[in-house]
Amino acid sequence: MLFLVALKIYFDKIVLMKALDYIIDSYKIYKQKLLEAFIVGVVMNFLSFIALIPVIGWYLYAKLFPKMVVWYYNKLNIKVDPKYDIAFKSIMIPLLVTMIGFIIMIVGVLLYFFMIESEEFLINSTIIGLIIMIIGLILYILLLYTLFGSIIGKVDKFKIYAKKSIYLLLIGFIPAFIILIFYIIFFLFVPLIGPILLFILDILVGIFYPPYLFTLYAVAIENMQS
């Protein structure tokens, strides 16, 4: 029993060290092309707004997202062999499910205020919409490796790689935690200009963090065992 516990601790340390190596290596690559990172960040935010448009917006987002990531990887000299059809499915399916749930919630609220004055109807439609949105979010997480693996060329068929996808999600939380620390510092120790700094930080994070995350995913996938 003690041997198994020690083995697990050792394994966890190895996994953590690898994750930290990926974070450092990806930052070294990322910082070389900050202008391109800015462009990608702005475009990705724009695509996020487009994705709110039913059907057409979803289609455009699923088509343009992988192409933008490929453009960015090429600028970073990251080797890619994109499988756009797989990447499209990996985005479109979770997005479709999530947005259907969102629409159910919105329609439920509108019907409640203008036609069906039933709190039970409002609660049921909200719960159903939330459940569907959560299912879409889970699908997105489970297809994370499929999406970026197909963009890089490591994945050549549409399939869920649960462990690898969750691993990508978890290592993405590490730099996010560092950013959270900066938020806390600004909020607690800079009370007079804190709100202004937080607003600026929000903009910078919204633009520059997604490209870094793409770089981190690329480095991690390239070093994963097949």
Residue pairs with C-beta under 8 A, 6 or more apart in sequence:
18 223
19 170
19 171
19 174
19 220
20 174
22 171
22 216
22 219
22 220
22 223
23 171
23 174
23 175
23 216
25 219
26 212
26 215
26 216
26 218
26 219
26 220
27 212
27 215
29 76
29 78
29 215
29 219
30 37
30 76
30 211
30 212
30 215
32 76
33 75
33 76
34 208
36 72
36 75
36 76
36 211
37 72
37 207
37 208
37 211
37 212
38 207
38 208
40 68
40 69
40 71
40 72
40 210
40 211
40 214
41 206
41 207
41 208
41 209
41 210
41 211
42 207
43 68
44 65
44 68
44 210
44 211
45 206
45 207
47 60
47 61
47 64
47 65
47 68
48 61
50 57
50 60
50 61
51 57
51 58
51 60
51 61
51 95
51 99
53 60
54 99
54 103
58 92
58 95
58 96
58 99
59 92
61 91
61 95
62 88
62 91
62 92
62 95
63 88
65 87
65 91
66 82
66 84
66 87
66 88
66 91
66 147
66 150
66 151
67 84
69 148
69 151
69 214
70 80
70 82
70 151
72 211
72 214
73 79
73 80
73 151
73 152
73 214
73 218
74 80
76 215
76 218
78 152
78 215
78 218
78 222
79 152
79 153
80 151
80 152
80 153
81 152
81 153
82 150
82 151
82 152
82 153
83 150
83 151
83 153
83 155
83 156
84 150
86 146
86 150
86 155
86 156
86 157
86 158
87 147
87 150
87 151
89 158
90 143
90 146
90 147
90 150
90 158
91 147
93 139
93 143
94 136
94 137
94 139
94 140
94 143
95 136
95 140
96 136
97 132
97 133
97 135
97 136
97 139
98 132
98 133
98 136
98 137
98 140
99 136
100 132
100 136
101 128
101 129
101 130
101 131
101 132
101 133
101 134
101 135
101 136
102 129
102 133
103 129
104 125
104 128
104 129
104 132
105 125
105 126
105 129
105 130
105 133
106 129
107 125
108 121
108 122
108 124
108 125
108 126
108 128
108 129
109 122
109 125
109 126
111 121
111 125
112 118
112 119
112 121
112 122
112 125
141 165
141 166
141 169
142 160
142 161
142 162
142 165
142 166
143 160
143 165
144 165
144 168
144 169
144 217
145 155
145 161
145 164
145 165
145 167
145 168
145 221
146 155
146 158
146 159
146 160
146 161
146 165
148 168
148 214
148 217
148 218
148 221
149 155
149 161
149 164
149 221
150 156
152 218
152 221
152 222
154 221
154 222
154 224
154 226
155 161
164 221
164 224
167 220
167 224
168 217
168 220
168 221
171 216
171 220
172 213
172 216
172 217
175 209
175 212
175 213
175 216
176 209
179 205
179 209
182 201
183 198
183 201
186 194
186 197
186 198
186 201
187 194
187 198
190 197
